[in-house]
Each structure stands twice: as C-alpha cells, then as structure tokens.
Amino acid sequence: EAFRPGAELRGAALEISAEPGVTVCAVREQIEQVVTILLDNAVKYVSENGAIRLFVRREGRSAVLQVKNTCDALPNCPPENLFDRFYRADGARTQKNGGYGIGLAMAQTIAHVNGGAIKAAYEGEHVISMTVRL
C-alpha cells in the first residue's frame, strides 16, 4: 500500500491480488526488500495512466510473487540483462528517474540466497513482468 500514492501520481492503477495462505521459509526483511525493489521500479517506469499488478500465488510447492507494469517502451535489451549490476537499458530514462542500476541485481541475489529465482519477461509491446519463485 505504501506504493499506491506514487502510482496514483502517475495516474496508474495499483492492483494487488494475494492468494491466502501462501507462505515461504525466508528472511522476512529480505523478502520485503525484494517487494520494495520491484514495486519501486514499477512505479518509476509505469506508463502514464497505466497499471501495476502484484500477484502472490502458490504454484505446486513454490510461492510466486509477480509484479507487472505497463510501460511506454520496453528496455532495448534482453530481459535477463536487467539483473546485471549497474546495467543501464536506457540512459535517458535512468537519468530522469534516478537509481544506480543495482536494485534488480540485489533482488536476484536475495532470491538466490533464499533458495529461489527471479526472471524478467516482456509481454507484448508495453508490459514488463518480474517473477520471483521461492
């Protein structure tokens, strides 16, 4: 809910859908940091009047956290490059919105330390998706 005001400033809807009873054995503060990184990026890069969607669900024995957002243009790189430390997919956009290029690398490290994985995907021409599986 802390990210709702930032989304609203951009005219974007923030939808949250959490399946009840999904649990993980992990360090709470680390998982909160991953959620913060993903939602912070989504708010920074969501298109005006776009949408941010956060899903938490169980898939088999895994807990899945997924954050999707609309964007004006997808990064001009393969999605897996977004996790490279200090990687800048779009220099102009980065300067406008700040950041150091380490957030997604940190999220990846946290996911791995907690026995999971994170991946990015482009859905169509204007949606980016980040999926954490623990």
WONOR-V471875 format. One line per field, one symbol per residue. ss: DSSP state (@ for helix, = for strand, . for the rest). burial: # if it has 9 or more other ideal C-beta (glycine too) atoms within 8 Angstrom, else .. A space follows every 10 residues. Layout:
# WONOR-V471875
ss=???
burial=???
This chain:
# WONOR-V471875
ss=...@@@@@@. ..======.. .......@@@ @@@@@@@@@@ @@@@@..... =========. .========= ........@@ @@@....... @@@@@@@... ..@@@@@@@@ @@@...==== ===...==== ===.
burial=..#...##.# .#.#..##.. .#...#...# #.###.#### #######..# ########.. .######### #...#...#. ###...#.## ..##...... #.######.# ##.#.#.#.# .#...##### ####
